[in-house]
Amino acid sequence: MILLPAIILTVLVVLGCFKMVSWCIVLPLAVLMCIRRPADKRVFRISFLDVSLLLICAAELAASIYSGYVPKSVDACARLIGIVTLWFYMRYFITDRSQVAVMIKTLLLTSLVMAVITMITYLKHRAAFMEMGYTDLTSVRQYYRPLGIISNDWTAILICLLPASLTLILRNGNIYVRILGLLTFIAMNVVILVSFSRGGYVSLFFFYLTAFGAILLFHRKVMVKFICIAACTLTISLGSVMMSDKESVLTTLSLNRTTVQHRSTDARLGKWQEAVDLFKSRPYLGYGSGNYQQASALYGKKEYNALSFRSTNSYLQVLAEKGLLGGICYLIGIVAFIVGSVVSARKKVDTIPFIAAFAALLVHEFFFSSIFENNCLPLLTIIIMFLSVYPVCRYEKKI
Protein backbone atom coordinates (compact mmCIF):
# COMPACT_ATOMS: atom_id res chain seq x y z
CA MET A 1 0.00 0.00 0.00
CA ILE A 2 2.91 2.37 0.62
CA LEU A 3 3.73 2.29 -3.13
CA LEU A 4 0.12 2.94 -4.22
CA PRO A 5 0.49 6.76 -4.35
CA ALA A 6 3.58 6.47 -6.55
CA ILE A 7 1.75 4.04 -8.86
CA ILE A 8 -1.28 6.34 -9.08
CA LEU A 9 1.06 9.25 -9.82
CA THR A 10 2.60 7.28 -12.71
CA VAL A 11 -0.88 6.58 -14.12
CA LEU A 12 -1.86 10.23 -13.81
CA VAL A 13 1.26 11.38 -15.65
CA VAL A 14 0.80 8.87 -18.46
CA LEU A 15 -2.84 9.83 -18.92
CA GLY A 16 -2.00 13.52 -18.76
CA CYS A 17 0.70 13.18 -21.43
CA PHE A 18 -1.81 11.81 -23.90
CA LYS A 19 -4.59 14.24 -22.94
CA MET A 20 -6.93 11.35 -22.24
CA VAL A 21 -10.39 12.16 -20.93
CA SER A 22 -9.88 9.60 -18.18
CA TRP A 23 -7.31 11.98 -16.63
CA CYS A 24 -10.29 14.12 -15.64
CA ILE A 25 -11.71 11.08 -13.83
CA VAL A 26 -8.58 9.79 -12.11
CA LEU A 27 -7.39 13.23 -10.97
CA PRO A 28 -10.51 13.92 -8.84
CA LEU A 29 -10.00 10.50 -7.25
CA ALA A 30 -6.49 11.59 -6.27
CA VAL A 31 -7.94 14.79 -4.79
CA LEU A 32 -10.50 12.73 -2.86
CA MET A 33 -7.68 10.59 -1.46
CA CYS A 34 -5.99 13.76 -0.19
CA ILE A 35 -9.21 15.00 1.42
CA ARG A 36 -10.00 11.70 3.16
CA ARG A 37 -6.47 11.10 4.41
CA PRO A 38 -5.76 12.64 7.83
CA ALA A 39 -3.15 15.35 7.51
CA ASP A 40 0.31 14.72 8.88
CA LYS A 41 1.42 18.13 10.07
CA ARG A 42 5.05 17.05 10.24
CA VAL A 43 4.94 16.26 6.52
CA PHE A 44 2.46 18.73 5.07
CA ARG A 45 3.41 22.31 5.80
CA ILE A 46 2.44 25.12 3.46
CA SER A 47 5.65 26.56 2.03
CA PHE A 48 6.59 29.63 0.03
CA LEU A 49 6.66 27.52 -3.14
CA ASP A 50 3.18 26.11 -2.42
CA VAL A 51 1.82 29.64 -2.08
CA SER A 52 3.57 30.77 -5.27
CA LEU A 53 1.95 27.95 -7.26
CA LEU A 54 -1.45 28.95 -5.91
CA LEU A 55 -0.73 32.53 -6.95
CA ILE A 56 0.08 31.30 -10.47
CA CYS A 57 -3.28 29.51 -10.55
CA ALA A 58 -5.02 32.71 -9.44
CA ALA A 59 -3.24 34.70 -12.17
CA GLU A 60 -4.26 32.08 -14.76
CA LEU A 61 -7.88 32.34 -13.64
CA ALA A 62 -7.80 36.13 -13.89
CA ALA A 63 -6.25 35.97 -17.36
CA SER A 64 -8.91 33.44 -18.44
CA ILE A 65 -11.78 35.63 -17.27
CA TYR A 66 -10.52 38.57 -19.32
CA SER A 67 -9.24 36.41 -22.19
CA GLY A 68 -9.48 37.37 -25.84
CA TYR A 69 -10.76 33.83 -26.52
CA VAL A 70 -12.21 32.28 -23.38
CA PRO A 71 -12.64 28.58 -24.38
CA LYS A 72 -8.97 28.07 -25.17
CA SER A 73 -7.89 29.95 -22.04
CA VAL A 74 -10.21 27.87 -19.86
CA ASP A 75 -8.68 24.69 -21.30
CA ALA A 76 -5.12 25.92 -20.66
CA CYS A 77 -6.04 27.16 -17.17
CA ALA A 78 -7.74 23.86 -16.25
CA ARG A 79 -4.66 21.95 -17.36
CA LEU A 80 -2.36 24.10 -15.22
CA ILE A 81 -4.65 23.69 -12.21
CA GLY A 82 -4.48 19.93 -12.79
CA ILE A 83 -0.68 20.12 -12.79
CA VAL A 84 -0.69 22.06 -9.51
CA THR A 85 -3.11 19.51 -8.08
CA LEU A 86 -0.54 16.82 -8.90
CA TRP A 87 2.03 18.91 -7.03
CA PHE A 88 -0.04 18.88 -3.86
CA TYR A 89 -0.82 15.20 -4.37
CA MET A 90 2.91 14.48 -4.33
CA ARG A 91 3.44 16.80 -1.39
CA TYR A 92 0.74 14.97 0.53
CA PHE A 93 1.48 11.33 -0.34
CA ILE A 94 5.09 10.93 -1.52
CA THR A 95 6.78 10.99 1.86
CA ASP A 96 8.67 7.71 2.04
CA ARG A 97 12.05 6.68 0.60
CA SER A 98 10.56 3.69 -1.21
CA GLN A 99 8.04 5.93 -2.97
CA VAL A 100 10.77 8.30 -4.14
CA ALA A 101 12.87 5.32 -5.25
CA VAL A 102 9.96 4.12 -7.41
CA MET A 103 9.65 7.60 -8.96
CA ILE A 104 13.36 7.86 -9.75
CA LYS A 105 13.63 4.33 -11.16
CA THR A 106 10.51 4.93 -13.26
CA LEU A 107 12.15 8.06 -14.64
CA LEU A 108 15.32 6.05 -15.30
CA LEU A 109 13.44 3.42 -17.31
CA THR A 110 11.57 6.18 -19.14
CA SER A 111 14.91 7.82 -19.96
CA LEU A 112 16.23 4.56 -21.37
CA VAL A 113 13.15 4.04 -23.55
CA MET A 114 13.27 7.64 -24.77
CA ALA A 115 16.97 7.33 -25.59
CA VAL A 116 16.32 4.21 -27.68
CA ILE A 117 13.39 5.84 -29.51
CA THR A 118 15.43 8.97 -30.16
CA MET A 119 18.43 7.07 -31.49
CA ILE A 120 16.30 4.94 -33.83
CA THR A 121 14.53 8.04 -35.14
CA TYR A 122 17.82 9.89 -35.57
CA LEU A 123 19.52 7.07 -37.43
CA LYS A 124 16.58 6.84 -39.85
CA HIS A 125 16.61 10.63 -40.30
CA ARG A 126 20.37 10.67 -40.82
CA ALA A 127 20.36 7.80 -43.32
CA ALA A 128 17.58 9.41 -45.38
CA PHE A 129 19.34 12.76 -45.76
CA MET A 130 22.84 11.33 -46.11
CA GLU A 131 21.57 9.46 -49.17
CA MET A 132 20.49 12.84 -50.60
CA GLY A 133 24.00 14.19 -50.19
CA TYR A 134 23.60 16.18 -46.97
CA THR A 135 26.64 16.21 -44.70
CA ASP A 136 25.45 18.96 -42.31
CA LEU A 137 22.19 17.87 -40.70
CA THR A 138 21.58 21.26 -39.05
CA SER A 139 20.10 22.47 -42.34
CA VAL A 140 17.34 19.82 -42.17
CA ARG A 141 16.60 19.89 -38.43
CA GLN A 142 12.97 20.81 -39.10
CA TYR A 143 12.39 17.31 -40.52
CA TYR A 144 13.75 15.56 -37.41
CA ARG A 145 10.65 14.80 -35.33
CA PRO A 146 10.76 11.82 -32.93
CA LEU A 147 7.22 10.48 -32.48
CA GLY A 148 5.99 13.50 -34.46
CA ILE A 149 7.26 15.98 -31.83
CA ILE A 150 9.38 18.87 -33.05
CA SER A 151 13.05 18.65 -32.18
CA ASN A 152 13.14 21.56 -29.69
CA ASP A 153 10.22 20.18 -27.67
CA TRP A 154 11.76 16.70 -27.70
CA THR A 155 15.07 18.10 -26.47
CA ALA A 156 13.29 19.81 -23.56
CA ILE A 157 11.74 16.47 -22.58
CA LEU A 158 15.15 14.78 -22.71
CA ILE A 159 16.59 17.50 -20.45
CA CYS A 160 13.90 16.76 -17.87
CA LEU A 161 14.86 13.06 -17.97
CA LEU A 162 18.60 13.66 -17.47
CA PRO A 163 18.72 13.82 -13.64
CA ALA A 164 17.29 10.40 -12.69
CA SER A 165 20.27 8.47 -14.05
CA LEU A 166 22.81 10.91 -12.55
CA THR A 167 21.14 10.66 -9.14
CA LEU A 168 21.40 6.86 -9.18
CA ILE A 169 25.09 7.11 -10.12
CA LEU A 170 25.89 9.55 -7.31
CA ARG A 171 24.15 7.65 -4.55
CA ASN A 172 25.64 4.50 -3.03
CA GLY A 173 23.49 1.52 -3.95
CA ASN A 174 23.20 -1.54 -6.14
CA ILE A 175 26.17 -1.74 -8.50
CA TYR A 176 24.00 -2.98 -11.40
CA VAL A 177 21.58 -0.07 -11.00
CA ARG A 178 24.52 2.35 -10.98
CA ILE A 179 25.96 0.79 -14.15
CA LEU A 180 22.55 1.02 -15.83
CA GLY A 181 22.32 4.63 -14.65
CA LEU A 182 25.73 5.45 -16.14
CA LEU A 183 24.90 3.87 -19.50
CA THR A 184 21.55 5.67 -19.59
CA PHE A 185 23.16 8.99 -18.66
CA ILE A 186 25.68 8.64 -21.49
CA ALA A 187 22.88 7.70 -23.91
CA MET A 188 20.82 10.73 -22.85
CA ASN A 189 23.77 13.02 -23.49
CA VAL A 190 24.25 11.49 -26.93
CA VAL A 191 20.61 11.92 -27.97
CA ILE A 192 20.60 15.54 -26.80
CA LEU A 193 23.75 16.22 -28.80
CA VAL A 194 22.35 14.65 -31.99
CA SER A 195 19.42 17.07 -31.85
CA PHE A 196 21.90 19.70 -33.10
CA SER A 197 19.84 22.29 -31.26
CA ARG A 198 21.70 25.40 -30.16
CA GLY A 199 19.32 25.85 -27.25
CA GLY A 200 19.77 22.19 -26.35
CA TYR A 201 23.55 22.52 -26.30
CA VAL A 202 23.42 25.64 -24.11
CA SER A 203 20.89 23.95 -21.78
CA LEU A 204 23.11 20.86 -21.45
CA PHE A 205 26.05 23.13 -20.57
CA PHE A 206 23.97 24.82 -17.86
CA PHE A 207 22.91 21.42 -16.51
CA TYR A 208 26.54 20.53 -15.84
CA LEU A 209 27.39 24.04 -14.65
CA THR A 210 24.54 24.11 -12.12
CA ALA A 211 25.32 20.61 -10.84
CA PHE A 212 29.02 21.47 -10.51
CA GLY A 213 28.29 24.72 -8.66
CA ALA A 214 25.82 23.14 -6.23
CA ILE A 215 28.14 20.21 -5.45
CA LEU A 216 31.07 22.59 -5.00
CA LEU A 217 29.08 24.69 -2.54
CA PHE A 218 27.34 21.99 -0.51
CA HIS A 219 28.84 18.51 -1.11
CA ARG A 220 32.55 18.76 -1.85
CA LYS A 221 33.07 15.17 -0.73
CA VAL A 222 31.52 13.92 -3.98
CA MET A 223 33.17 16.56 -6.19
CA VAL A 224 35.86 14.21 -7.52
CA LYS A 225 33.23 11.56 -8.22
CA PHE A 226 31.05 14.04 -10.12
CA ILE A 227 33.98 15.38 -12.15
CA CYS A 228 34.94 11.84 -13.15
CA ILE A 229 31.34 11.06 -14.16
CA ALA A 230 31.03 14.31 -16.13
CA ALA A 231 34.39 13.89 -17.86
CA CYS A 232 33.66 10.27 -18.77
CA THR A 233 30.15 11.03 -20.00
CA LEU A 234 31.08 14.08 -22.09
CA THR A 235 34.14 12.41 -23.57
CA ILE A 236 32.22 9.31 -24.68
CA SER A 237 29.05 11.10 -25.85
CA LEU A 238 30.69 14.06 -27.59
CA GLY A 239 33.41 11.86 -29.05
CA SER A 240 30.94 9.38 -30.52
CA VAL A 241 28.80 12.13 -32.06
CA MET A 242 31.86 13.95 -33.42
CA MET A 243 33.05 10.75 -35.10
CA SER A 244 29.85 10.40 -37.10
CA ASP A 245 28.62 14.01 -37.47
CA LYS A 246 31.54 16.34 -36.82
CA GLU A 247 30.35 18.98 -39.28
CA SER A 248 26.88 19.15 -37.72
CA VAL A 249 28.29 19.46 -34.19
CA LEU A 250 30.71 22.23 -35.18
CA THR A 251 27.95 24.12 -36.99
CA THR A 252 25.73 23.89 -33.92
CA LEU A 253 28.54 25.09 -31.65
CA SER A 254 29.18 28.06 -33.95
CA LEU A 255 25.63 29.23 -33.02
CA ASN A 256 25.08 31.63 -35.94
CA ARG A 257 27.24 30.66 -38.91
CA THR A 258 24.96 29.24 -41.61
CA THR A 259 22.10 30.82 -43.56
CA VAL A 260 19.59 28.58 -41.78
CA GLN A 261 20.93 29.68 -38.38
CA HIS A 262 20.77 33.34 -39.44
CA ARG A 263 17.16 32.92 -40.55
CA SER A 264 16.29 31.17 -37.30
CA THR A 265 17.95 33.90 -35.20
CA ASP A 266 16.28 36.72 -37.15
CA ALA A 267 12.89 35.00 -36.88
CA ARG A 268 13.35 34.55 -33.12
CA LEU A 269 14.25 38.19 -32.62
CA GLY A 270 11.21 39.16 -34.67
CA LYS A 271 8.92 36.95 -32.59
CA TRP A 272 10.39 38.33 -29.39
CA GLN A 273 9.68 41.88 -30.53
CA GLU A 274 6.17 40.82 -31.50
CA ALA A 275 5.61 39.35 -28.01
CA VAL A 276 6.80 42.60 -26.43
CA ASP A 277 4.40 44.59 -28.64
CA LEU A 278 1.51 42.26 -27.73
CA PHE A 279 2.34 42.71 -24.05
CA LYS A 280 2.33 46.49 -24.45
CA SER A 281 -1.09 46.37 -26.12
CA ARG A 282 -2.64 44.48 -23.15
CA PRO A 283 -0.17 44.91 -20.30
CA TYR A 284 -2.16 43.93 -17.22
CA LEU A 285 -3.87 40.59 -17.91
CA GLY A 286 -2.72 39.80 -21.45
CA TYR A 287 -4.65 37.95 -24.17
CA GLY A 288 -5.35 34.89 -22.07
CA SER A 289 -3.54 31.57 -21.63
CA GLY A 290 -3.10 29.58 -24.82
CA ASN A 291 -3.99 32.53 -27.04
CA TYR A 292 -0.55 33.63 -28.22
CA GLN A 293 -0.86 32.22 -31.74
CA GLN A 294 -4.32 33.74 -32.18
CA ALA A 295 -3.11 37.12 -30.87
CA SER A 296 -0.07 36.87 -33.15
CA ALA A 297 -2.26 36.17 -36.20
CA LEU A 298 -4.68 39.04 -35.44
CA TYR A 299 -2.44 41.71 -33.93
CA GLY A 300 1.15 40.58 -34.54
CA LYS A 301 3.72 41.52 -37.15
CA LYS A 302 2.93 40.75 -40.77
CA GLU A 303 6.08 42.00 -42.49
CA TYR A 304 8.22 38.88 -42.06
CA ASN A 305 7.85 35.14 -42.55
CA ALA A 306 8.41 33.45 -39.21
CA LEU A 307 9.78 29.93 -39.02
CA SER A 308 7.45 29.23 -36.08
CA PHE A 309 4.04 30.44 -34.97
CA ARG A 310 5.15 30.30 -31.34
CA SER A 311 6.62 33.13 -29.28
CA THR A 312 9.92 31.12 -29.13
CA ASN A 313 10.44 32.55 -25.62
CA SER A 314 8.28 31.28 -22.75
CA TYR A 315 8.99 34.31 -20.56
CA LEU A 316 7.72 36.72 -23.21
CA GLN A 317 4.81 34.38 -23.90
CA VAL A 318 3.81 34.61 -20.24
CA LEU A 319 3.78 38.40 -20.48
CA ALA A 320 1.80 38.40 -23.74
CA GLU A 321 -0.77 35.82 -22.58
CA LYS A 322 -1.05 36.57 -18.85
CA GLY A 323 0.12 40.16 -18.61
CA LEU A 324 2.04 41.83 -15.83
CA LEU A 325 0.04 40.04 -13.13
CA GLY A 326 0.95 36.64 -14.54
CA GLY A 327 4.57 37.65 -15.10
CA ILE A 328 4.95 38.70 -11.47
CA CYS A 329 3.33 35.49 -10.19
CA TYR A 330 5.56 33.28 -12.36
CA LEU A 331 8.61 35.26 -11.24
CA ILE A 332 7.61 34.70 -7.61
CA GLY A 333 7.36 30.98 -8.40
CA ILE A 334 10.89 30.89 -9.84
CA VAL A 335 12.26 32.80 -6.83
CA ALA A 336 10.44 30.42 -4.46
CA PHE A 337 11.95 27.45 -6.27
CA ILE A 338 15.46 28.92 -6.04
CA VAL A 339 15.05 29.52 -2.30
CA GLY A 340 13.71 26.01 -1.73
CA SER A 341 16.34 24.38 -3.91
CA VAL A 342 19.20 26.03 -1.99
CA VAL A 343 17.82 24.62 1.27
CA SER A 344 17.25 21.23 -0.37
CA ALA A 345 20.70 21.03 -1.98
CA ARG A 346 22.36 21.58 1.40
CA LYS A 347 20.49 18.61 2.87
CA LYS A 348 20.99 15.96 0.21
CA VAL A 349 23.12 15.53 -2.91
CA ASP A 350 20.37 13.43 -4.55
CA THR A 351 18.36 16.56 -5.26
CA ILE A 352 21.12 18.42 -7.12
CA PRO A 353 20.69 16.69 -10.52
CA PHE A 354 16.99 17.59 -10.48
CA ILE A 355 17.78 21.19 -9.56
CA ALA A 356 20.28 21.26 -12.43
CA ALA A 357 17.66 19.90 -14.84
CA PHE A 358 15.18 22.59 -13.81
CA ALA A 359 17.84 25.27 -14.31
CA ALA A 360 18.65 23.82 -17.76
CA LEU A 361 14.94 23.86 -18.63
CA LEU A 362 14.68 27.52 -17.64
CA VAL A 363 17.55 28.27 -20.02
CA HIS A 364 15.94 26.20 -22.79
CA GLU A 365 12.67 28.13 -22.45
CA PHE A 366 14.52 31.37 -23.11
CA PHE A 367 15.47 30.14 -26.59
CA PHE A 368 12.26 28.28 -27.46
CA SER A 369 8.79 28.04 -25.94
CA SER A 370 8.01 24.39 -25.24
CA ILE A 371 6.58 24.13 -21.74
CA PHE A 372 3.23 25.73 -22.60
CA GLU A 373 2.91 23.90 -25.93
CA ASN A 374 3.83 20.28 -25.16
CA ASN A 375 1.48 18.05 -23.15
CA CYS A 376 3.94 15.96 -21.16
CA LEU A 377 6.56 18.65 -20.45
CA PRO A 378 4.62 20.42 -17.65
CA LEU A 379 4.05 17.06 -15.97
CA LEU A 380 7.75 16.22 -16.07
CA THR A 381 8.57 19.73 -14.86
CA ILE A 382 6.37 19.48 -11.79
CA ILE A 383 7.94 16.10 -10.95
CA ILE A 384 11.52 17.37 -11.15
CA MET A 385 10.47 20.40 -9.11
CA PHE A 386 9.16 18.10 -6.40
CA LEU A 387 12.27 15.92 -6.43
CA SER A 388 14.39 19.09 -6.31
CA VAL A 389 12.78 20.93 -3.44
CA TYR A 390 11.24 18.31 -1.15
CA PRO A 391 13.77 15.57 -0.43
CA VAL A 392 12.41 12.77 1.72
CA CYS A 393 15.26 13.20 4.18
CA ARG A 394 13.62 16.43 5.33
CA TYR A 395 10.69 14.46 6.71
CA GLU A 396 12.67 11.69 8.33
CA LYS A 397 13.72 11.80 11.96
CA LYS A 398 17.42 12.22 12.55
CA ILE A 399 19.07 9.09 13.86
WONORKA-V527271 format. One record per residue. N is the residue number from 1. RES is the residue in three letters. SS is DSSP state (2 for helix, 1 for strand, 0 for the rest). PSI is psi in whole degrees, -180 to 180 (NA if undefined). Layout:
BEGIN
[[N RES SS PSI] [N RES SS PSI]]
END
This chain:
BEGIN
[[1 MET 0 -27] [2 ILE 0 -23] [3 LEU 0 -7] [4 LEU 2 -46] [5 PRO 2 -39] [6 ALA 2 -36] [7 ILE 2 -44] [8 ILE 2 -40] [9 LEU 2 -43] [10 THR 2 -43] [11 VAL 2 -44] [12 LEU 2 -43] [13 VAL 2 -44] [14 VAL 2 -46] [15 LEU 2 -40] [16 GLY 2 -35] [17 CYS 2 -35] [18 PHE 0 9] [19 LYS 0 40] [20 MET 0 145] [21 VAL 0 -30] [22 SER 0 -20] [23 TRP 2 -35] [24 CYS 2 -17] [25 ILE 2 -45] [26 VAL 2 -37] [27 LEU 2 -46] [28 PRO 2 -32] [29 LEU 2 -39] [30 ALA 2 -41] [31 VAL 2 -42] [32 LEU 2 -38] [33 MET 2 -40] [34 CYS 2 -39] [35 ILE 2 -41] [36 ARG 2 -22] [37 ARG 0 129] [38 PRO 0 136] [39 ALA 0 138] [40 ASP 0 103] [41 LYS 0 -28] [42 ARG 0 -31] [43 VAL 0 -49] [44 PHE 0 100] [45 ARG 0 130] [46 ILE 0 126] [47 SER 0 174] [48 PHE 2 -40] [49 LEU 2 -39] [50 ASP 2 -48] [51 VAL 2 -40] [52 SER 2 -37] [53 LEU 2 -36] [54 LEU 2 -36] [55 LEU 2 -39] [56 ILE 2 -42] [57 CYS 2 -42] [58 ALA 2 -42] [59 ALA 2 -38] [60 GLU 2 -42] [61 LEU 2 -44] [62 ALA 2 -43] [63 ALA 2 -33] [64 SER 2 -38] [65 ILE 2 -39] [66 TYR 0 28] [67 SER 0 153] [68 GLY 0 -26] [69 TYR 0 98] [70 VAL 2 -45] [71 PRO 2 -45] [72 LYS 2 -38] [73 SER 2 -38] [74 VAL 2 -41] [75 ASP 2 -47] [76 ALA 2 -40] [77 CYS 2 -43] [78 ALA 2 -37] [79 ARG 2 -43] [80 LEU 2 -40] [81 ILE 2 -37] [82 GLY 2 -40] [83 ILE 2 -44] [84 VAL 2 -34] [85 THR 2 -40] [86 LEU 2 -36] [87 TRP 2 -49] [88 PHE 2 -29] [89 TYR 2 -45] [90 MET 2 -42] [91 ARG 2 -35] [92 TYR 2 -39] [93 PHE 2 -32] [94 ILE 0 88] [95 THR 0 8] [96 ASP 0 149] [97 ARG 2 -40] [98 SER 2 -35] [99 GLN 2 -43] [100 VAL 2 -38] [101 ALA 2 -41] [102 VAL 2 -43] [103 MET 2 -47] [104 ILE 2 -42] [105 LYS 2 -33] [106 THR 2 -41] [107 LEU 2 -37] [108 LEU 2 -48] [109 LEU 2 -38] [110 THR 2 -41] [111 SER 2 -43] [112 LEU 2 -44] [113 VAL 2 -44] [114 MET 2 -37] [115 ALA 2 -42] [116 VAL 2 -46] [117 ILE 2 -44] [118 THR 2 -45] [119 MET 2 -41] [120 ILE 2 -45] [121 THR 2 -42] [122 TYR 2 -44] [123 LEU 2 -39] [124 LYS 2 -45] [125 HIS 2 -45] [126 ARG 2 -46] [127 ALA 2 -40] [128 ALA 2 -44] [129 PHE 2 -25] [130 MET 2 -35] [131 GLU 2 -27] [132 MET 0 -5] [133 GLY 0 5] [134 TYR 0 133] [135 THR 0 -20] [136 ASP 0 105] [137 LEU 2 -7] [138 THR 2 -25] [139 SER 2 -11] [140 VAL 2 28] [141 ARG 2 -31] [142 GLN 2 -17] [143 TYR 2 -2] [144 TYR 0 103] [145 ARG 0 88] [146 PRO 2 128] [147 LEU 2 27] [148 GLY 2 5] [149 ILE 0 134] [150 ILE 0 152] [151 SER 2 -43] [152 ASN 2 -40] [153 ASP 2 -42] [154 TRP 2 -40] [155 THR 2 -39] [156 ALA 2 -39] [157 ILE 2 -43] [158 LEU 2 -38] [159 ILE 2 -40] [160 CYS 2 -24] [161 LEU 2 -4] [162 LEU 2 -43] [163 PRO 2 -27] [164 ALA 2 -47] [165 SER 2 -40] [166 LEU 2 -38] [167 THR 2 -42] [168 LEU 2 -27] [169 ILE 2 -41] [170 LEU 2 -35] [171 ARG 0 154] [172 ASN 0 121] [173 GLY 0 -153] [174 ASN 0 129] [175 ILE 2 -35] [176 TYR 2 -37] [177 VAL 2 -39] [178 ARG 2 -38] [179 ILE 2 -44] [180 LEU 2 -40] [181 GLY 2 -42] [182 LEU 2 -45] [183 LEU 2 -40] [184 THR 2 -40] [185 PHE 2 -42] [186 ILE 2 -44] [187 ALA 2 -39] [188 MET 2 -38] [189 ASN 2 -42] [190 VAL 2 -47] [191 VAL 2 -24] [192 ILE 2 -40] [193 LEU 2 -37] [194 VAL 0 -3] [195 SER 0 -23] [196 PHE 0 39] [197 SER 0 126] [198 ARG 2 -44] [199 GLY 2 -36] [200 GLY 2 -40] [201 TYR 2 -45] [202 VAL 2 -40] [203 SER 2 -42] [204 LEU 2 -40] [205 PHE 2 -43] [206 PHE 2 -29] [207 PHE 2 -50] [208 TYR 2 -39] [209 LEU 2 -44] [210 THR 2 -44] [211 ALA 2 -44] [212 PHE 2 -46] [213 GLY 2 -43] [214 ALA 2 -41] [215 ILE 2 -39] [216 LEU 2 -38] [217 LEU 2 -40] [218 PHE 2 -21] [219 HIS 0 65] [220 ARG 2 -18] [221 LYS 2 -27] [222 VAL 2 11] [223 MET 2 -48] [224 VAL 2 -42] [225 LYS 2 -44] [226 PHE 2 -43] [227 ILE 2 -42] [228 CYS 2 -43] [229 ILE 2 -47] [230 ALA 2 -45] [231 ALA 2 -44] [232 CYS 2 -47] [233 THR 2 -49] [234 LEU 2 -38] [235 THR 2 -47] [236 ILE 2 -49] [237 SER 2 -50] [238 LEU 2 -39] [239 GLY 2 -43] [240 SER 2 -38] [241 VAL 2 -39] [242 MET 2 -35] [243 MET 2 -37] [244 SER 2 -33] [245 ASP 2 55] [246 LYS 2 -43] [247 GLU 2 -41] [248 SER 2 -41] [249 VAL 2 -46] [250 LEU 2 -37] [251 THR 2 -42] [252 THR 2 -42] [253 LEU 2 -25] [254 SER 2 -19] [255 LEU 0 -45] [256 ASN 0 52] [257 ARG 0 -42] [258 THR 0 169] [259 THR 2 -42] [260 VAL 2 -43] [261 GLN 2 -40] [262 HIS 2 -44] [263 ARG 2 -42] [264 SER 2 -44] [265 THR 2 -46] [266 ASP 2 -40] [267 ALA 2 -40] [268 ARG 2 -47] [269 LEU 2 -38] [270 GLY 2 -43] [271 LYS 2 -35] [272 TRP 2 -43] [273 GLN 2 -38] [274 GLU 2 -44] [275 ALA 2 -40] [276 VAL 2 -43] [277 ASP 2 -40] [278 LEU 2 -40] [279 PHE 2 -42] [280 LYS 2 -32] [281 SER 2 -28] [282 ARG 0 78] [283 PRO 0 -23] [284 TYR 0 -49] [285 LEU 0 -1] [286 GLY 0 -166] [287 TYR 0 -2] [288 GLY 0 145] [289 SER 0 138] [290 GLY 0 4] [291 ASN 0 14] [292 TYR 2 -46] [293 GLN 2 -38] [294 GLN 2 -43] [295 ALA 2 -37] [296 SER 2 -42] [297 ALA 2 -36] [298 LEU 2 -39] [299 TYR 2 -1] [300 GLY 0 -171] [301 LYS 0 144] [302 LYS 0 -4] [303 GLU 0 4] [304 TYR 0 157] [305 ASN 0 107] [306 ALA 0 148] [307 LEU 0 -12] [308 SER 0 147] [309 PHE 0 -4] [310 ARG 0 173] [311 SER 0 -23] [312 THR 0 16] [313 ASN 0 109] [314 SER 2 -30] [315 TYR 2 -43] [316 LEU 2 -31] [317 GLN 2 -39] [318 VAL 2 -45] [319 LEU 2 -41] [320 ALA 2 -38] [321 GLU 2 -36] [322 LYS 2 -5] [323 GLY 2 -170] [324 LEU 2 -38] [325 LEU 2 -48] [326 GLY 2 -40] [327 GLY 2 -42] [328 ILE 2 -42] [329 CYS 2 -41] [330 TYR 2 -37] [331 LEU 2 -41] [332 ILE 2 -39] [333 GLY 2 -42] [334 ILE 2 -43] [335 VAL 2 -42] [336 ALA 2 -39] [337 PHE 2 -43] [338 ILE 2 -45] [339 VAL 2 -47] [340 GLY 2 -37] [341 SER 2 -33] [342 VAL 2 -45] [343 VAL 2 -42] [344 SER 2 -43] [345 ALA 2 -33] [346 ARG 2 -32] [347 LYS 2 -36] [348 LYS 0 132] [349 VAL 2 -23] [350 ASP 2 -28] [351 THR 2 -20] [352 ILE 2 -44] [353 PRO 2 -36] [354 PHE 2 -37] [355 ILE 2 -42] [356 ALA 2 -39] [357 ALA 2 -40] [358 PHE 2 -41] [359 ALA 2 -42] [360 ALA 2 -37] [361 LEU 2 -40] [362 LEU 2 -40] [363 VAL 2 -44] [364 HIS 2 -42] [365 GLU 2 -13] [366 PHE 2 -32] [367 PHE 2 -22] [368 PHE 0 141] [369 SER 0 106] [370 SER 0 -35] [371 ILE 0 -29] [372 PHE 0 -2] [373 GLU 0 -27] [374 ASN 0 141] [375 ASN 0 -43] [376 CYS 0 -18] [377 LEU 2 -44] [378 PRO 2 -34] [379 LEU 2 -44] [380 LEU 2 -38] [381 THR 2 -44] [382 ILE 2 -30] [383 ILE 2 -46] [384 ILE 2 -28] [385 MET 2 -45] [386 PHE 2 -46] [387 LEU 2 -16] [388 SER 2 -42] [389 VAL 2 -24] [390 TYR 0 72] [391 PRO 0 146] [392 VAL 2 -29] [393 CYS 2 -21] [394 ARG 2 -29] [395 TYR 0 -9] [396 GLU 0 145] [397 LYS 0 140] [398 LYS 0 135] [399 ILE 0 NA]]
END
